[in-house]
Amino acid sequence: MIQTTPMVKQYLEIKSQNKDSIIFFRLGDFYEMFYEDAELASRELELTLTGRGQGDNRMPMCGIPHHAAESYIARLVSKGYKVAICEQVEDPALAKGLVKREIVKIYTPGTTIESSMLSQKTNNYLLAVSYEKNRFGVSYIDASTGEFKITEIDDPQTLFDEINRINPSEILFSDMWQENVPEYFALRISRFKDNYDVQAASDKLKNHFKVVSLASFGIETFTVGLSSAVYILNYLEETQKTALKHVNKIVPYRINQYMFIDSQTRKNLELVQTARDKSFKGSLLWVLDHCSTNMGSRLLRNWLLMPLMDVDELNSRYDAVEELKNDTILRAELVEKLKRVFDIERLTSKVASSSANAKDLIALKESLNEIPGIKMLTKKFTSLLLSQISLISDLPEVKEIINSSITENPPFQIKDGGLIKDGYNAELDELRKITRGGKSWIAELENTERLKTGIKSLKVGFNRIFGYYIEVTTANLPQVPQDYIRKQTLTNCERYITPELKEKETLVLNADEKTKELECNLFCGIRSKIAEFTAAMQATSHFLAMLDVLISLAESAAFGKYCRPKVLPKGDNLDCCLWVSGSRHPVVEKSIGEHNFVANNVEMNSESRFLLITGPNMAGKSTFMKQTALIFIMAQMGSFIPAEKGELPIVDRIFTRIGAMDDIFSGQSTFMLEMTETANILNNATEKSFIVLDEIGRGTSTFDGMSIAAAVAEYIHNNIKAKTMFATHYHEITQLADKHPGMKNLNVAVKESGDHITFLHKIVDGPADRSYGIQVARLAGLPNEVVSRAKEIYATLEMVENDLGEKSSKLKEVSALKKIRRSKNTQEDTGQVSLF
């Protein structure tokens, strides 16, 4: 290590207290990084690595300009690193010895509130998990909005599914839970020492929220969950280094309040991103999101991922969507006003956390100015949710504070001056008068001196090192007056000052510096005044976001010709029918056009609660099943559905098992993964669930796969009794419908013309008589030679199957198989029927 200077000692002491963070150490106009931080940052940010000292004593270094730090911080945070900002907290000119420095903020993936570092249409959650006596407490917060929620969970699988749904950027995990966590969470996890008891955690929360009882939030019966909420608050206080005024409530929820959708189902149904390339376009959210504001888009996403179970709440949403859908002109007027509303939700959090700048306040004012017009437009509505909009406050006090104090086009930096209006503060006005008078005198000085000296090329200029000066070219030096004092000699000119110019310079610069300092202090006071209205601004932002979501769903319903569903109350699922006329897949329909999509009816009742669906690949089996699942989700989030009419029961969970892919990270093969996911369904589905199973058992041998598929189908039908769509290419399984009264066969219609087929995409009653695999292979472009050979082999298989079918018992069938194998004496006996 190089010789330890006082500055290096100061750095090492600060680093020892923040070992898990990259320290941005302020030196003048730069943030410097040292030792391992420098090596890491230079690699991740592609910075030049320099150093001090030689050999083993060399101290690696790299740095960035302080004014450009935000983009570098964002890059590091996006890669999962923590960045601690170490600032000079005293004026270097007034410091005696080493300038005092300390950490003023720590940026982490889950605590960021800066707009430039966030996805505008997605929440950025920090989540904490506490653990005690086989129960988990889960709390999560979006520090950029103040949204704070808490729940308690009884088993690890539900916990991990819930974490997956929330999709936090950062996870704090109790050290009391020693089991492994899934690989895909590992990079985002920090451990915390879980040592709060229920009483201590309760006291901490009551102190933060300034309440006498947690019954104010409905969490007085929570136990293990309280610790997770406390660690969220502790972590935010530790990283933000400021009061958490915008975190003024915590909302409890229970997992069974919402339809449960596990991570695999969200992926299979492509709810918020596509499975192939994780893009927004092509997802269900892409179809539904017509929001005008970012806060509306975030709320819509949450509604989609947390479908409701309460029929009354759903009908309230349907009523609002229906009113908006039926009034096209009024809806368009509301959209135009919402387009002029900024992200009040995040602006409020920036104000409350003292990080808002003057432009943020102007954006807030302009947004609040739109509220009276929005309230006027919504007065005619009668639905419960829309009538609430007319009751929200447009916060006239906040508008008046901003309007009377902040200039219309202020700079981004609050220390640059030009923030505060004339007339707001007498002292500021006086300083500005002095500054303007001095600058006006200096501006006139150039003309005065030109006339006085006769030097037409004379200039008055300014730089930060020498201040104001008079510049004279070398050719005119003989004409320089005696009272000019030489300040600087350049190649082609000399720079001078005069006593009078120096006096005015001191007056102007002192007044300018004092002006900027006073403006900054005044602005901070104005921002603090506005922060007192945090709760009211949050309420306003919530109602505006809800209005935006309802309008978005109305737009989707109008553009897509969706219908209002009739949702049936929870009851006996066997008697609760599903009937949808003219159902469509919302994403496929939007992609190919409504006139190109073939709609299908779907009916499930006590005699058809288990649908066995057969037909060729590419015919539309998977689309039909997925669109039914999506219709359930859309209905229970409060959206209209892509159909002509629809009656649906409330479902508690949706499970899907679609497609297959090796999971190389967990070492699971296609078949093992398929069986694991199927086991999850069989162990967790209830009779109130909806299940989609696509080609179970295809990852192993034919007989094994067929046996497993049949056994799974029977188990669901007989034991779970959930509404199920079961697609298969095992035609033998269609015989189960003859044995089980709740099963029904459906198939996808195909039109044959010789060796060619046309997919009609129409679902009809009965089983398919064949799979048309060879015809599909031809359509896919397999060489004619391969297709012809496949037909020959198929014919051989068919002959063997017919021969075996003539045997009357299993014993005779086995005997016949052995006889066929022995007759092929040109090949080694491999235990397989020889087809070649």
SVG drawing of the C-alpha trace seen along z (x, -y; Angstrom):
<svg xmlns="http://www.w3.org/2000/svg" viewBox="-75 -59 82 125">
<polyline fill="none" stroke="black" stroke-width="0.4" points="0.0,0.0 1.3,-3.5 2.1,-5.9 -1.1,-6.5 -1.9,-10.2 -4.7,-11.8 -7.0,-11.7 -6.3,-8.0 -6.9,-7.3 -10.2,-9.2 -11.1,-7.1 -10.2,-3.8 -12.2,-4.6 -15.3,-5.4 -14.8,-2.3 -14.5,-0.1 -18.0,-1.1 -19.4,-0.5 -17.7,2.6 -20.5,3.7 -20.6,0.4 -18.5,-1.3 -17.4,-4.6 -17.6,-7.7 -15.2,-9.9 -15.5,-13.6 -12.2,-15.4 -12.8,-18.9 -14.9,-18.5 -14.4,-14.7 -15.6,-11.6 -12.6,-9.3 -12.5,-5.5 -9.6,-3.7 -8.2,-0.2 -10.7,2.6 -13.5,0.1 -11.3,-1.5 -10.5,1.8 -14.2,2.8 -15.5,-0.5 -12.9,-0.8 -13.9,2.6 -17.7,2.1 -17.7,-1.6 -14.8,-1.2 -12.8,-3.9 -9.0,-4.4 -7.4,-2.8 -4.5,-5.0 -2.7,-4.9 -0.3,-6.4 2.9,-4.7 4.9,-1.9 4.9,1.9 3.1,3.4 2.6,-0.1 0.6,-1.2 -2.9,-2.5 -5.3,-1.9 -7.5,-4.9 -10.1,-6.1 -12.5,-9.0 -15.5,-10.7 -16.6,-14.4 -19.1,-15.0 -21.7,-16.7 -21.8,-13.4 -22.1,-11.0 -25.7,-10.1 -25.3,-8.2 -22.3,-6.2 -24.2,-5.5 -27.2,-4.3 -25.0,-1.8 -23.5,-0.4 -26.9,-0.1 -28.5,1.6 -25.8,4.3 -26.7,4.9 -24.0,2.8 -24.4,0.4 -22.9,-3.0 -22.1,-5.2 -21.7,-9.0 -19.1,-10.5 -19.3,-14.3 -17.4,-17.2 -19.7,-18.4 -17.8,-21.6 -16.5,-24.5 -12.8,-23.6 -12.0,-27.4 -13.1,-27.4 -11.8,-24.0 -8.9,-23.8 -6.8,-20.9 -8.5,-17.9 -12.0,-18.6 -14.7,-16.7 -16.4,-14.1 -19.2,-11.6 -21.7,-9.3 -24.7,-11.4 -26.6,-8.7 -26.3,-5.1 -27.8,-4.1 -29.0,-0.5 -31.1,1.4 -34.2,1.4 -34.0,-2.2 -33.5,-4.4 -35.9,-7.3 -34.2,-9.2 -36.3,-9.2 -33.3,-8.7 -32.5,-5.4 -36.0,-4.0 -38.4,-2.3 -41.2,-4.8 -44.0,-2.2 -42.8,0.4 -42.5,0.2 -39.1,0.6 -39.6,2.7 -37.4,3.4 -38.6,6.6 -37.8,8.0 -38.5,11.5 -38.5,12.3 -38.8,15.9 -40.0,17.5 -41.5,20.9 -42.1,22.0 -43.8,18.7 -42.6,16.0 -43.2,12.2 -43.1,10.4 -43.0,6.6 -42.2,4.6 -42.0,1.0 -41.5,-1.3 -39.3,-4.1 -40.1,-6.2 -43.9,-6.2 -44.3,-5.3 -46.3,-2.2 -45.7,0.1 -47.4,3.6 -47.2,6.4 -48.3,10.1 -47.6,13.4 -47.0,16.7 -47.0,20.3 -44.8,22.2 -41.6,21.6 -43.1,22.3 -45.9,19.7 -43.2,17.3 -41.0,17.7 -44.1,17.5 -45.1,14.2 -41.5,12.8 -41.6,13.7 -44.9,11.9 -43.6,8.8 -40.3,9.0 -38.3,6.8 -35.0,5.2 -33.5,6.1 -34.3,8.6 -33.4,8.5 -33.6,12.0 -33.7,13.0 -30.6,14.9 -33.0,17.1 -33.9,18.9 -30.9,21.1 -32.4,23.1 -31.3,22.4 -33.2,19.8 -33.8,20.3 -30.9,19.5 -32.7,16.6 -33.0,14.7 -29.5,15.2 -27.8,12.1 -30.4,9.7 -30.3,10.9 -28.7,9.4 -29.0,11.0 -30.1,9.1 -29.8,10.1 -33.4,11.0 -33.4,10.0 -36.6,8.0 -39.4,9.5 -43.0,8.7 -43.3,6.0 -40.1,4.2 -41.1,4.3 -44.6,3.0 -43.1,0.1 -40.8,-0.8 -43.7,-0.9 -46.0,-2.9 -43.2,-5.4 -42.5,-5.8 -46.2,-6.1 -47.0,-8.2 -49.9,-6.1 -50.9,-4.6 -52.0,-1.2 -51.2,0.7 -55.0,1.4 -55.0,-1.9 -53.6,0.1 -55.2,3.4 -52.0,5.2 -52.4,5.5 -52.7,9.3 -49.5,9.7 -46.5,11.3 -43.6,12.4 -44.5,9.9 -43.8,6.9 -40.1,7.6 -39.9,7.5 -41.5,4.1 -39.1,2.7 -36.1,3.9 -37.5,2.2 -37.6,-1.1 -34.2,-0.6 -32.6,0.1 -34.2,-3.0 -33.1,-5.2 -29.6,-3.8 -29.4,-4.4 -31.4,-7.5 -30.1,-9.4 -33.3,-11.4 -36.7,-11.3 -39.2,-9.0 -42.1,-11.4 -43.7,-9.8 -43.9,-6.4 -46.9,-7.3 -49.0,-4.1 -48.6,-0.3 -51.3,1.8 -51.8,5.4 -53.0,8.1 -53.6,11.8 -52.5,14.1 -56.1,15.5 -57.5,12.0 -56.3,12.3 -56.2,15.0 -52.9,16.8 -50.8,17.0 -47.5,18.7 -44.4,17.7 -44.6,20.4 -48.2,19.4 -47.3,15.7 -44.5,16.8 -46.6,19.2 -49.5,16.8 -47.1,13.9 -48.9,11.5 -46.4,8.7 -43.6,9.8 -43.2,12.4 -41.7,15.7 -39.3,15.7 -37.5,12.4 -39.0,10.8 -40.4,7.9 -43.4,5.8 -44.9,6.0 -46.8,9.2 -47.8,9.4 -51.3,9.0 -50.2,5.8 -49.3,4.5 -52.9,5.0 -54.4,3.4 -52.1,0.5 -53.5,-2.7 -52.6,-4.7 -51.7,-8.4 -49.6,-8.6 -46.8,-6.5 -48.5,-6.1 -51.5,-4.7 -49.4,-2.1 -47.9,-1.0 -51.3,-0.5 -52.6,1.3 -49.7,3.8 -50.5,4.4 -54.2,5.0 -53.2,7.5 -50.9,9.5 -53.3,9.4 -56.8,10.3 -59.5,9.9 -61.7,12.5 -64.4,10.2 -67.4,10.0 -68.6,6.6 -65.2,5.0 -65.2,6.4 -68.6,5.1 -67.5,1.6 -64.7,1.8 -67.0,3.1 -69.5,0.2 -66.8,-2.4 -65.3,-0.8 -68.8,-0.5 -69.6,-4.2 -66.3,-5.3 -66.7,-2.9 -70.1,-4.2 -69.1,-7.9 -66.4,-8.2 -66.3,-12.0 -66.0,-12.4 -63.4,-9.7 -61.3,-11.4 -61.5,-14.7 -60.3,-13.0 -57.4,-11.4 -56.3,-14.8 -56.2,-16.2 -54.4,-13.2 -51.7,-13.4 -50.8,-16.8 -50.5,-15.2 -46.9,-14.3 -46.1,-11.5 -47.5,-13.0 -46.9,-9.8 -43.1,-10.0 -43.0,-13.8 -44.6,-13.6 -42.0,-11.2 -39.2,-13.4 -40.7,-16.4 -41.1,-14.4 -37.5,-13.1 -36.0,-16.5 -34.7,-15.4 -37.1,-17.4 -35.7,-20.3 -37.5,-23.4 -38.6,-21.8 -40.2,-19.0 -42.3,-21.6 -43.4,-23.3 -44.4,-19.8 -46.4,-19.2 -48.1,-22.6 -49.0,-22.0 -50.4,-18.6 -52.6,-20.0 -53.9,-22.6 -55.5,-19.9 -57.5,-18.5 -60.5,-21.0 -61.2,-20.2 -60.9,-16.4 -63.3,-16.7 -65.8,-18.7 -65.8,-16.0 -66.4,-13.2 -69.3,-14.9 -71.9,-13.3 -70.7,-9.7 -72.7,-7.7 -70.6,-4.6 -68.9,-4.3 -65.3,-4.5 -65.8,-7.4 -67.9,-9.4 -65.0,-9.4 -62.8,-11.3 -65.0,-14.4 -64.2,-14.4 -60.4,-14.6 -58.5,-17.8 -56.7,-19.9 -54.5,-21.1 -54.9,-24.9 -52.5,-25.6 -49.7,-23.7 -50.4,-25.5 -50.3,-28.9 -47.0,-28.1 -45.4,-27.2 -47.1,-29.9 -46.0,-32.7 -42.4,-31.5 -40.9,-29.5 -40.0,-30.9 -41.7,-29.3 -38.5,-27.9 -36.1,-27.3 -32.7,-25.4 -32.3,-21.8 -29.7,-22.5 -31.0,-24.2 -27.6,-25.8 -27.5,-27.6 -29.8,-30.5 -32.7,-31.7 -35.2,-29.6 -37.2,-32.2 -39.5,-34.9 -38.9,-38.6 -41.0,-39.9 -41.1,-36.7 -38.3,-37.8 -37.1,-41.4 -33.5,-40.4 -33.2,-38.4 -34.6,-41.4 -32.0,-43.7 -29.2,-41.4 -30.4,-41.0 -30.6,-44.8 -27.0,-45.0 -26.0,-42.3 -27.9,-43.7 -26.6,-47.2 -23.0,-46.0 -23.3,-43.9 -24.9,-46.8 -22.0,-49.0 -19.5,-46.4 -21.4,-46.0 -21.2,-49.7 -17.5,-49.8 -16.4,-48.4 -17.9,-51.4 -16.7,-53.9 -13.1,-52.6 -13.1,-52.4 -14.1,-56.1 -11.6,-57.0 -8.6,-55.2 -9.4,-55.2 -8.8,-51.5 -11.7,-50.1 -10.8,-46.5 -10.8,-46.8 -12.9,-44.1 -14.2,-43.5 -14.3,-39.8 -14.6,-37.3 -13.1,-34.0 -13.3,-32.1 -9.6,-32.4 -9.0,-36.2 -12.6,-37.5 -13.4,-40.6 -10.6,-42.1 -9.9,-44.5 -8.2,-43.0 -6.0,-45.0 -4.2,-43.6 -0.4,-43.9 -0.7,-46.4 -2.6,-48.8 -0.4,-48.5 1.1,-52.1 -2.4,-53.5 -3.0,-51.8 -3.7,-54.4 -1.5,-54.7 -4.2,-53.6 -4.5,-50.1 -3.0,-47.4 -1.5,-44.5 -3.0,-41.1 -2.1,-38.6 0.1,-38.4 -1.0,-36.3 0.5,-35.7 -1.3,-38.5 -2.7,-40.6 -2.5,-41.8 -5.2,-41.7 -5.7,-44.6 -7.8,-45.6 -8.6,-48.9 -9.4,-49.7 -12.9,-50.6 -13.5,-47.4 -12.1,-45.4 -14.5,-47.1 -17.5,-46.4 -16.3,-42.8 -16.2,-42.2 -19.7,-43.7 -21.2,-41.7 -19.6,-38.4 -20.4,-38.6 -23.9,-39.5 -24.2,-36.8 -22.9,-34.2 -25.2,-35.4 -28.1,-35.4 -27.6,-31.7 -27.1,-30.7 -30.2,-32.5 -32.3,-31.1 -31.2,-27.6 -32.2,-28.1 -35.6,-29.7 -36.2,-26.8 -35.6,-24.2 -38.1,-26.0 -40.7,-26.1 -40.1,-22.4 -40.6,-21.6 -43.9,-23.5 -45.2,-21.5 -44.0,-18.2 -46.6,-18.9 -49.2,-18.0 -47.7,-14.6 -50.6,-12.5 -53.1,-14.6 -50.9,-14.5 -50.6,-10.8 -54.4,-10.4 -54.8,-12.6 -52.2,-10.7 -53.9,-7.4 -57.3,-8.5 -55.8,-9.9 -53.9,-6.7 -57.1,-4.7 -59.0,-6.9 -56.2,-6.4 -56.5,-2.6 -60.2,-2.6 -60.0,-4.7 -57.3,-2.4 -59.6,0.7 -62.5,-1.2 -60.3,-2.0 -59.3,1.6 -62.9,2.7 -64.0,0.2 -61.1,0.9 -61.3,4.7 -65.1,4.9 -64.9,6.6 -68.0,7.4 -68.8,7.0 -68.5,10.4 -70.9,11.7 -68.9,13.0 -70.6,15.6 -70.2,15.5 -68.0,18.1 -69.9,21.3 -69.8,24.9 -67.5,25.0 -69.2,28.0 -72.4,26.1 -70.7,22.8 -70.6,22.8 -68.2,21.2 -69.9,20.0 -68.2,17.7 -69.6,17.0 -67.2,16.0 -64.0,16.0 -60.8,14.7 -57.1,14.4 -56.6,10.7 -52.9,10.6 -53.2,12.9 -56.2,10.9 -54.4,7.6 -51.4,9.0 -53.2,10.5 -56.3,8.3 -59.8,9.1 -61.2,10.3 -58.4,12.9 -59.0,14.5 -61.5,17.4 -63.6,17.0 -64.7,20.1 -67.3,20.8 -66.3,22.4 -68.6,24.1 -67.7,25.9 -70.2,27.3 -70.7,30.3 -70.8,32.5 -67.8,30.9 -65.6,29.5 -62.7,31.5 -62.1,30.9 -59.9,33.4 -58.7,31.5 -57.1,33.2 -56.1,32.2 -52.9,31.5 -50.1,29.2 -50.6,25.6 -54.3,26.1 -55.0,23.8 -55.3,26.0 -52.8,24.0 -54.3,20.7 -57.8,21.8 -56.6,22.9 -54.5,19.8 -57.3,17.4 -59.6,19.1 -57.0,18.6 -56.5,14.9 -60.2,14.3 -60.4,15.5 -57.5,13.1 -59.0,10.2 -62.4,10.7 -61.0,10.8 -58.8,7.8 -61.9,5.7 -61.5,5.7 -64.0,6.5 -63.3,9.7 -62.6,10.5 -65.9,12.2 -69.5,11.6 -70.9,12.7 -69.5,14.4 -70.4,15.9 -67.5,17.0 -67.0,18.4 -64.4,16.8 -61.3,19.0 -58.7,18.9 -55.7,20.1 -54.7,20.6 -52.1,23.2 -50.6,23.9 -48.2,26.6 -47.4,25.6 -44.3,26.5 -41.0,27.9 -37.5,26.7 -34.5,28.0 -33.5,26.0 -29.8,26.3 -29.2,24.1 -31.0,26.5 -29.9,29.6 -33.4,30.6 -34.2,32.4 -37.3,31.6 -39.2,34.5 -38.1,33.9 -39.1,30.2 -42.5,31.3 -43.1,33.7 -42.0,31.1 -44.4,28.5 -47.2,31.1 -46.6,32.2 -46.9,28.6 -50.3,28.4 -51.6,31.6 -50.4,30.6 -51.8,27.1 -54.8,26.8 -58.3,26.8 -61.7,27.3 -62.0,23.5 -58.9,23.5 -58.5,23.5 -55.9,25.8 -54.3,25.8 -52.2,28.9 -50.7,29.2 -49.3,32.6 -48.4,34.1 -46.0,37.0 -44.4,36.3 -40.9,36.1 -40.6,39.9 -41.5,43.1 -45.0,43.4 -46.3,46.0 -44.8,44.2 -46.1,40.8 -49.6,42.1 -49.9,43.8 -48.8,40.7 -51.1,38.4 -54.1,40.7 -53.3,41.0 -52.9,37.2 -56.2,36.6 -58.1,39.1 -56.6,37.6 -57.6,34.1 -61.1,35.2 -61.7,37.5 -59.8,35.8 -59.2,32.1 -62.3,31.5 -60.9,28.3 -62.0,26.9 -59.4,28.3 -58.4,28.1 -56.2,31.0 -54.6,31.1 -53.0,34.4 -51.8,36.3 -52.5,39.6 -55.8,40.5 -56.2,43.4 -56.8,41.0 -59.9,39.7 -61.6,42.9 -61.5,41.6 -64.5,39.4 -66.6,42.5 -65.7,43.6 -65.8,40.2 -69.1,38.2 -67.3,34.8 -65.0,35.3 -65.8,34.2 -63.9,34.5 -63.2,31.6 -61.1,31.3 -59.8,28.7 -61.5,29.0 -59.3,29.7 -60.1,29.7 -58.4,32.4 -57.6,32.4 -55.5,35.4 -52.2,35.1 -52.9,31.5 -54.7,30.0 -56.2,26.7 -56.5,25.6 -60.0,24.2 -59.1,23.2 -62.6,24.1 -63.3,26.1 -65.9,28.9 -67.3,31.7 -65.7,35.2 -62.1,36.5 -59.8,36.1 -59.4,39.3 -55.7,38.6 -52.9,36.2 -51.9,35.1 -48.3,35.0 -46.9,35.8 -49.0,33.2 -47.8,30.6 -44.2,31.7 -44.8,31.0 -46.2,27.6 -43.1,26.9 -40.9,27.5 -39.4,30.9 -37.8,32.4 -40.2,34.5 -37.9,37.5 -38.2,37.3 -42.0,36.9 -42.4,39.9 -40.2,42.1 -42.3,41.0 -45.4,42.1 -43.9,45.5 -42.9,46.0 -46.3,44.8 -48.0,47.4 -45.8,50.1 -46.7,48.9 -50.3,49.0 -50.1,52.6 -48.4,53.6 -51.0,51.8 -53.8,53.5 -52.2,56.9 -51.8,56.3 -55.4,55.1 -56.7,58.5 -55.3,60.2 -57.9,60.6 -55.7,60.3 -52.6,58.6 -50.7,61.9 -51.4,62.6 -50.4,59.1 -47.0,59.5 -46.5,62.9 -47.3,61.4 -44.8,58.6 -42.1,61.1 -43.0,63.2 -42.7,60.1 -39.3,59.2 -37.9,62.7 -39.0,62.7 -36.6,59.8 -33.6,62.0 -31.4,59.7 -31.1,57.4 -30.0,57.8 -32.9,58.1 -33.1,54.7 -36.4,55.0 -38.0,52.6 -40.3,53.4 -38.2,53.2 -39.8,50.9 -37.0,50.9"/>
</svg>
